[in-house]
Amino acid sequence: MRQGNYYVLTGEDEAEHHRVGIRGRRHLRWLKQNRRVTYTNLLTSGRLCDYRRDIEIQANQQLELQIRQMAETESITEQMKAGNQMEWVRRMNNIRVWAETLINNELIYC
């Protein structure tokens, strides 16, 4: 972004901002608040956007894996989904909350 005669790095390129999901944005906000040196280094080296995308991809992959593994452990199957949809939804929502909590603690806010 240009301000007067100078270009200022903001780290918020609009095109890149739309490609990164909520987990990448949460991690960026956490970096700005808690790891300012790391944030500044990534920003000034031009690696911030790639780093955010990588965090987003890793978080989504880990989330899918955690949900799948937890569902298998809890014996939540397609038969349950067909036979008792409300119970299936309740249990899957519970698993999703736990999986997101794990991902946040292990990847987003660390």
N, C-alpha and C positions, 0 to 999 in steps of 0.2 A: 504494500500500500504506500502511496506517495503522499507525503505531507510537506508542503512547500518545496524545497529543493532536495529533500532527502527521501529515500525509500526506507520505510520502517517495517521490520518483520513483525507480523502479528500472530502467526501460527494459525490463523483462522481463514485460510483460503476457502471461499464459498464452495467451489467445486469439490474440494477435498472434504469439507465439512459434511456434505450430503452423502458421501460414500461411506463414512464411518458411522456405525450405529451407536446405540446408547452406551454400550460397555466401553467403547473407545473414548466417548465423550466423558464418561464418568472417570476413567483413568486419567485423562488429560486434566480434568478439574482437580483430581487428587494430586497429580504431579505438581501442578501450579501451587497448590496450598502446602504440600508436605515435602516435596523434593525439588526445590527451586533451582538448584544447581544442575541437576539432571535435566529438568525442563529447559533451562537456558542453553545447555550444551546441545540438546537435540534440536532446539529451535535454530540456533546460530549455525549449526552444521548442515541444516537442510534435511535432517532425517526425521523430523517430528511426524510428518504425515505418514511416512512408511511405518514408523514405530506404532502409531495409533492404529493403522490398518492391521498390522501384525497382532496387536493385542486383541483387536476385535475378532479376527479370524480364530486365534487361539481360544478365546473365551467361548465363542460359538461352538467350536469343535468339542471343547471340554464339556460344555453344557449338554450337548447332544449325547455324548458318551456317558456322562453321569446319569442322565435321565434313563437311558437305555439300560445301564447296569442296575440301577436302583429298581426299575420296573421288573427286570428279570428276578432280582433278589426277592422282591415282594410278591412274585407270581402274578403280576398284572398282565393279562393276556388279551388277545383279540376275542377270545371266547367270553371273557368277563365283559368286555365292551359290548358285545352283542347281547349278552344275557341281562346285564344290569348296568346300564349306561351311567346312571347317576353315581353309583358307587365307583365306577371306573374313573369318571371325571373328578370326583372328590379325591381319590387316591393319587391320580396323576398330577392334580394341582398341588397336592401336598409334596409330592416328589419334586416337582418343578421348583417350588419355593426352597426346599432343602438344597437342591443342586445349584440354584442361583446364589444362595448364601455361601456355599462352598467356593464357587467361582469368584465371587466378590472378595472373600477372605484370602484366597490363594493367588489370585491373578490381578484383580482390579485395584484393590486397596492394600498393596504391599510394596 
